[in-house]
Amino acid sequence: MKTATIPESGLESEIEAYEALKQDLEANHTGKWVLLKDRKLIDLYESFETAAQNAVRLYGRGPYLIRQVGAPPMILPASVMYQMSG
């Protein structure tokens, strides 16, 4: 069985930044969507769509992290990860 290899994307540092902010975010902003770029919290949003639109407008294809506060991390299928690396 073949496994997908994900190239270094820079998201590791964004995830670390989210984890550092997680306690405060969950205490004050559960349910909101956050956008992180360059280890900085850029903004909070009411919807994923708004966060994604602003992320693309500001940073193009990324990398950046969009995550819903309080939700478990999303695990993407290998087929999606493969498309992202191409």
Contacts in CASP RR format, 6 or more apart in sequence:
PFRMAT RR
TARGET T0000
AUTHOR 0000-0000-0000
METHOD contacts of the structure
MODEL  1
MKTATIPESGLESEIEAYEALKQDLEANHTGKWVLLKDRKLIDLYESFET
AAQNAVRLYGRGPYLIRQVGAPPMILPASVMYQMSG
3 78 0 8 1.000
4 78 0 8 1.000
4 81 0 8 1.000
4 82 0 8 1.000
4 85 0 8 1.000
5 85 0 8 1.000
6 81 0 8 1.000
6 84 0 8 1.000
6 85 0 8 1.000
7 85 0 8 1.000
9 63 0 8 1.000
10 63 0 8 1.000
11 63 0 8 1.000
11 65 0 8 1.000
13 39 0 8 1.000
14 36 0 8 1.000
14 37 0 8 1.000
14 39 0 8 1.000
14 63 0 8 1.000
14 64 0 8 1.000
14 65 0 8 1.000
15 65 0 8 1.000
15 73 0 8 1.000
16 39 0 8 1.000
17 36 0 8 1.000
17 39 0 8 1.000
17 40 0 8 1.000
17 41 0 8 1.000
17 65 0 8 1.000
18 25 0 8 1.000
18 34 0 8 1.000
18 36 0 8 1.000
18 65 0 8 1.000
18 67 0 8 1.000
21 34 0 8 1.000
21 41 0 8 1.000
25 32 0 8 1.000
25 34 0 8 1.000
25 69 0 8 1.000
25 70 0 8 1.000
26 69 0 8 1.000
26 70 0 8 1.000
29 44 0 8 1.000
29 69 0 8 1.000
30 69 0 8 1.000
30 70 0 8 1.000
31 68 0 8 1.000
31 69 0 8 1.000
31 70 0 8 1.000
31 71 0 8 1.000
32 44 0 8 1.000
32 45 0 8 1.000
32 46 0 8 1.000
32 68 0 8 1.000
32 69 0 8 1.000
33 44 0 8 1.000
33 45 0 8 1.000
33 46 0 8 1.000
33 47 0 8 1.000
33 48 0 8 1.000
33 50 0 8 1.000
33 51 0 8 1.000
33 66 0 8 1.000
33 67 0 8 1.000
33 68 0 8 1.000
33 69 0 8 1.000
34 41 0 8 1.000
34 42 0 8 1.000
34 43 0 8 1.000
34 44 0 8 1.000
34 45 0 8 1.000
34 51 0 8 1.000
34 65 0 8 1.000
34 66 0 8 1.000
34 67 0 8 1.000
34 68 0 8 1.000
34 69 0 8 1.000
35 41 0 8 1.000
35 42 0 8 1.000
35 43 0 8 1.000
35 45 0 8 1.000
35 51 0 8 1.000
35 54 0 8 1.000
35 55 0 8 1.000
35 64 0 8 1.000
35 65 0 8 1.000
35 66 0 8 1.000
36 42 0 8 1.000
36 64 0 8 1.000
36 65 0 8 1.000
36 66 0 8 1.000
36 67 0 8 1.000
37 55 0 8 1.000
37 58 0 8 1.000
37 59 0 8 1.000
37 62 0 8 1.000
37 64 0 8 1.000
37 65 0 8 1.000
42 54 0 8 1.000
42 55 0 8 1.000
42 58 0 8 1.000
42 64 0 8 1.000
43 51 0 8 1.000
43 54 0 8 1.000
44 69 0 8 1.000
45 51 0 8 1.000
45 54 0 8 1.000
48 66 0 8 1.000
48 68 0 8 1.000
51 66 0 8 1.000
52 66 0 8 1.000
55 62 0 8 1.000
55 64 0 8 1.000
55 66 0 8 1.000
67 73 0 8 1.000
67 74 0 8 1.000
76 84 0 8 1.000
END
